[in-house]
Amino acid sequence: MKTDILIIGSGLAGMATALYLAELRPELQIVIVSKAKKDESNTKYAQGGIAGVVETKIDSFEQHIEDTMKAGHYLSNREIVELVVKSAPDGIKDLERWGVNFDYEKEGTYELGLEGGHSKHRILHHKDSTGKEIYDKLNKQVQQNASIQLINNCTALELNKNQQNQIEGALFLDLESNQFFNISAPRTILASGGIGRIFGHTSNPEVATADGLAMAIRAGAELSNMHFVQFHPTLFYKASKEKSFLISEALRGFGAYLVNQDAKRFMQNYDERAELSPRDIVCGAIFKELEHRNESNVFLDCRHLNPTDTKNKFPFIAKKCEEEGLNINKDLIPVVPAAHYHCGGIAVNQYGQSNLENLYAIGEIAETGLHGKNRLASNSLLEAVVFAKKAALKIIKEIQVIESKKHSEIEFIELSTKVHSNIKAEEYLAALQSEMQKLITVSRDKSSLCQIQNQIVSLQENFENNFPITTSSLKLMEISNMLLVAEKIVNSAINDV
């Protein structure tokens, strides 16, 4: 299959890039390929909102820039931070133009939320389901745009290169028919999201298995700060580690307390900002509390808040807790830190370009320099929409000749494959997640990190011996990708000690 622009991933980054491109050059043919069956992405699970300075009487770009730099331990690229923060009002207008609704006060101004690390109320939100609102409205725009074709339920396997060593599309597997096919394009955009499934506890959906990042590594992409993995302090705790849900830190911004199993607050013992400290500080405090008390989880306490306001502002969280048999106004909510967002990734410039010719990376898969060591809450949706526009503007200047007037049909190809049982492979995944969980709970000294590295390398070697790369099993390909990316994360952590 041939197209003009290939986008791998259907979250905010992928869909916004497609919509900007279609608006700027309607004659371009754009294909988005999504691993999910339908309606699934990390974007959808973003609860808090999108950060932006929209009320200059009470806030300023300079304050948002400083908050971002401080949360990132001053390891962010200030030039990129300024670019993203000052582009926020335009990005928010574009989202509204595509149909996204944010909450308003009665007098017609935005209802701005407060989250950890922000010194001002500047979070635009749609109740506690902002990501779903953005995903649904952009998905509708994509479905209605004649220039964009969305292909679901297909996973990308490898980036293709031409004889000039330029990226020229990718190889895919149709997960329904189990058949392989290529899509060639003069520009390829990786927007395939995060890596959360590498860890034992994560807020990420099932599809966040690092596939895009692994492909880029195999193709020779330059990486940056791979060990910068952000953990969200409050994933609803389930002892079974089965799929869980996130408790937005906006709930702490609304006044909820973190308490230990004696129902006593502890955050003020670690930082004067208490529950509104940046995420890495809150996570570190929880880990120390759990280690000290040899416990599995702490709790969020909303019992002192106005019960009507709490349920009205957080209907999704209230409903999900009810499904677990808890009333958020009467019961303590069990929570645990979980892998949430990868701040490192493919190194890109201010246009989202990687070191590989014709390959762009947008969204969580990219390391733009915005987040530094720790992402400021609600900056990721903003980053995605800003870089989507920057990349689109760059690409339309590069593509002068349109190669395809319309999309060609998919042609399936034959590859030598072997089918293996997934049951034993699951053991490798459990072992990997156990090792990577240590990465965040043990002291990051060189000796401890090298022990984790040795275990992962051993897992990789055993896995490759037992399961050849060429296979039609999705689970095996995902585990292979996660092992590769995990190795890069640990290596990066060792080099930073």
N, C-alpha and C positions, 0 to 999 in steps of 0.2 A: 504494500500500500504506500502511495506517495501523498505527501501533504506539504504545505509551506512551513507551518510551525507545529512541532510536536511538543505537547505539554504532558508530563508524567505526574499525575496527582490532581485531585479535584477539590482540595480545600480552598480557603480564601486566596492563597497565593496563586494557585493555578487558575482558578476561575477569574480572579481580578485581572491577571495578565491577559487572559484570553479576551475579556471584555474590552480592555483598553486597546488591544491590537485590533479588534474588530471595529471599534469606533474610529481609530486612526486610519486604518487601511481596510475598508470593507471587502475589497477584492481578495484579500488573503484567505486561504483555507486553513483552518486551525483544527487540530484534533487533540482532545483531552482524553487520556487513558487513565482509568481509575481501577485500582485493585479491588475496591469494595464492590459488593453487588449493587448497592444503590443507597444513597443518602448516608454515607459514612465518611468521616474525616475527623482529624483532631480539632479543626475549627468548630465543629458542631458542639464540642464539649466545653468550649470556653464559656465560663459562667460570668465572670466579673464584668468584662467590657473592653472598651478601647480608650486608651489615655489620649488626651488632647487638651491644649489650652484654648478654650472657646469663650471664656469669660475674663477678659484682660483686666477688669476692675479688681478682681480678687486673685488673679494668678498671672504668671508671666512665662514666656519661653525660657528665660534664664533659670527660673526656679525648677521647671521640668527638666532642663538639661542637667542642672546640679543634682537633682534627685536621681536621675538615671546614672550619672557618673558615680555617685556615692554608692548606690546599690551594687554597681558593677565593680566595686573596690578600685575605682579610678583606672581600670584596665580597659575601658571602652575607648574607641577612637572618637575623640571629641568632635572632629569634623563631621563624622557620620551621625553622631548624636544630634548635633545642631541641625543637620539636614533633615533627619527624620522628625524631630520635634517641631521644627518650623513648617514642615509639610503637612502636619496633622490636620489643620482646618480644611485644606483642600481635599485630603483623603477622606475625611468624614463627609464632606459635601458629596463626593463621588458615591460613597456608600448609600447616602440618602437618595441620590439621584437614581440609584439602582433599586430603590424601594425599601431600604432598611429603615426601620422605625426605632428611635431611641426614646427613653422615657422623659417626660417633661413635667415641670412644676405647673401649678395652676395658672401662674402668671405668664406662662409661655416660654420660660427659659429652660435650658436643659436641667434635668435632675442629676446632679453630679455626685458620684460616689467617691468614697475614700478607701484606699487599700494600703497595705503595708509598704513602707518606703516612700510613699507620696506625702509631701508636706502640705498639699492642698487637695481640696475636692476637685478632681478633674477626670473622673472615669465616667464616660458615657455608657449607658447600659440599657438593655431591654429586660427588665426585671432581673432574674438570675439565669437567663437563658440567652445571653447576647450572641454567643457563637451560633446557636441554632437559628436565631433570627437572621444573622448575616448569611449563614449557609443556605437557608431556604430561599431567601430573596435573590441571591446571586445565582443559585442553581436554576431558579425560574428564568432569570435573564439569559443564562447560557442555553437553556432548552429552547428559548424562543428566538435565538439568534441563528440566522441561516448560514453564517460563516463558520459556526462552531459545531463540531461533531463530538459528542461525548460517548465514549465506549467504556462500559462498566465491566466488572468481573474479569479483568485481564491483568496479569502481573508482569511487570518489566523484569527481564532477566539479565540482559547485558546491553551496554551502549555499543553501537556499531561505529567503526572508523572506516574512512575511505583510504585510498592509496596515499593521500597527502597527510594522513594521520589526523584528519579533522573528524569531529563527531558528526555523524550523519544518520541520526535516528537510533532506534533500539530494537532489540528482539523481545517478543512478548509470548506469554503462554495464556491461551484462553482457558480460564478455570472451569468453564462449563463443558466444553468439548474436549479439553485436554490436548489441544493442538497448538502448534507454534506458528508465529507469523512475524514478519518484519514490518516496521513503518520507517520509511526514509524521509528525511526532511532537512533542509538547509540550516535550520536552527532547532535545537532541542533544549527544552527547559525542564530541569528537575525541580519539582515542587511536591515531593513525595513525603514530606513530613518527618516525623520523629523516630526515636529509637527506644521508646519506653519499655517495650516488651523484653529488652535485654535484662531488666531488673525484676526482682521478685514482686515488689509492690510498685504499681504504676497507675497513673490516671489515664494513660493512653489507651485508645481502642485496640482491638485485636490486630488491626492491619499495620500497627506501628512497629514493624520488624526490621527497620534499617535497610530495606532492600535498595533504595535509591543511593544511599550513602555507600553501600558495599559495591554497587556497580561502578560508582565514580572512582572508588579506591582502585578497583581492578583496572580501570581505564587510565589511571595515572593522575587523577585530580590532586591538586595540592590541598592539604588539610590545615586547619588552624584550631588550636585550643580544644582538641577533642575531649579532654577531660573536664571541660566546663559543662557539667550536667546539673541542671537545677532540680531540686526536689521541692515539691509542694508540701507544706506542713500538714495538711488535713485531708487525707483520703479516708473515706469511711472504712473503718477497720473490719475486715472479715478474716477470721482465723484461717479459713481454708484458702486464702489468697485468690479466690474466684473473682470474676469481674466485679469491680466495685464502682463507686462514683465519688466525685470530688465534692468537698464542702468548700464553697467559695470563701476566700479570705475577706470578701466583702462582708461576710457575717461577723468577722472579728472587727472590721471597720465599723459595723453597726453597733458593736459593744459586747459581743460574745467573749467569754473568758476561756483560756486554756487551763485545765485543772488536771491534777494527777489522780491516781485511783483512791486517794483520800479526799477527793473533791476540793483540793486546795490549789490556788493559783501559784504558779512558779515562774512565769516569764519575767517578772520584775526582778528576780534574783540574777538574771542573765543580762538584761539590757533595760535601760531606763525607758525605752519606747515600748516595753512590755509586748503585748499581743500585736502591736502595729510596727514591730521591727521588720526589716526586710526578710525575705523568705529564708535565706541561708542561715540567718541568726536564729530565727524561730525553729528551723529544722535542727540546728546544732543543739539548741537548748532541749528540745524534745528528746533527741538521741541521748544526751547526757542524763536526762531524767530517767529514761527507760533503762539505761545501762546501770545507773546508780541503784535503782529500785528493782532491777531484774524483772521488768514487766514488758508486756507486749504492745501496749497502746496507752495513750492518754485520752482525755475527753474534751469536747467543747461544751461549755455551759451557757445556755440561753435563758435559763429559768428566771433571771432577774429582769429580762427585757419585756417590753410591752408585747403581750402574746398576739394581739391582732396585727400590729405593725410587722412583727416578725414573720408571720405567715403570709401577709400580703406582699412583703418585699422579697420573700424567698419561697415562692410556692413550689418550685421544682425540688428544692432540698427538703421542704416539709413533706412533700408527697413521697419522695424516695425513702425518707426516714420512716414514714408510716408503713411503707411496704416491708420495712425491716422490724416492725412492731414497736417503733419509738415515736413518742410525741415530743417534738423539739422544744415545746414550752414546759414540759414536765420532766423529761428524761435527759440524762447526759448522753452526748453523741460520741461513740468511740471513734478515734481517729489515729492515723499513723502517717508519718512522712512517706512520700512516694515519688518515684522518678516522674518528672512532669515535663521538662522542656530541655532540649539540647541547645545550649548557648554556643558550643563549638560546631564545627562541621566543615563543609567545603569552603575554602577561602575564595571570596569574591570581591570585586571592586564596587564602586558606588553605583554601577549599572547592573549588578548581579552577574557579571561575567566571571567565569572560572579561568584557570590557566589553560584548559583544553579548548582549542579553537571551536567555535560555534556551540559551546555548551554554557548555558546559564543555570544558575541555581537561585531559587527564590523561597522565602519562608524559612521554616525551622531547619531545613537541611543545610542552609547557608550560614556561614560565619561572616557577617557584614561588618562587625566591629561595634555594633550598637550595644550589645548586652554586657560585654566584659565578662567578669567571673560569675556574675549573678544577675539575671534579668529583673528589671523593675516590673512589677505587676502591671498587666494590661498594655505593655509595650509591644507585644508580639503581633497582635492583629494590626496595629499601626504600622509596624515594620513591613508586614506582608503587603499591605495595600500601597505603601510608598514605593517599595522596591519593584512591585509589579508595574507601576507606572513608569519608573525610571528604565526598567528593562524594555518595556514596550516601545518607549520613545527611541531607545538605542537601536532596537531591532528593525524598526521601520526605516531607519536611515541606512541600515546595512543591506537590507533586501531590496534591490532595485528591480530585479528580474523575477517575475512570478513564474515558477516552474509548473505548477499544476493549476488548471482552470477549474477543476472540480475534483472531489475526492475519488480516488480509484477504489476498487473493491479490495477487501482483504483476501490475500492468497495464502493459504496455509502451506507450511513446508514440513518435510519429514526430517526428524533428527533421531539419532540413535539414543534410545532411552532405556532405562531399567527401572522397574517399579519395586520399591522396598516397603516393608512394613513401617508404619509411623510409630508403632508402639515403643520400640527400643529407642528410637530417635528422641522421644519425649524425655527419656532419662538424661540425654545430653543437655536438653533445654533446662531441665530442673537443676542440673549441676552448674550450668552457666549462670543462671539467675542467682543461685546460692553464692557463687564466687563474687559476682558483681555487687550483691547486697553488702558483702564485706567491704567493698570499696568505699562505701559511705558510712559504715559503722565502726570501722577500725581506724586507728591513727594512720595518717598517710605518711608513714616513714618508709624509707626505701626498702628496708627488709620486708615489711608487710606487703608492700606493693609487688615486690619481686616474687613473693610466694604466690600471690594471686596470678601474676603473669605466667608463672610456670604451670599452674593448674590449667589456665586457659589454653596455653600452647599445647599441653598434653591432650586436652579435650579436642582441640582442632585436629591434631595428628590422628587420634583414634577415630574421630568422625570421618575424616577423609579416607582412612583405610577401610572403614566399614561401609561408607556410602559414597560411591563415585559421584563426581560433580554432575555428570549428565544424567539427569533423572527427571521424571515428570511429577514428582511429589512436591506439592507446594510446601508442606511442612518441612521437608528436608532442605529445600532451598532457603527457606526462612532461617532455619537454624544455622546453616552454613554462613549466611549473610551476617547473622547476629554474632557468631563466633569471630568473624573477621573484624567487625566494627568494635567489638569488646576488646580485642587485642590492641587495636589502635588507641582506644580510650586509656587503657592501663599503661601502654607505652608512653603516652602523652603525660599521664600523671607522674610516672617515674622521672621523666625528663624535667619536670617542674619542681621536683623536690630539691 
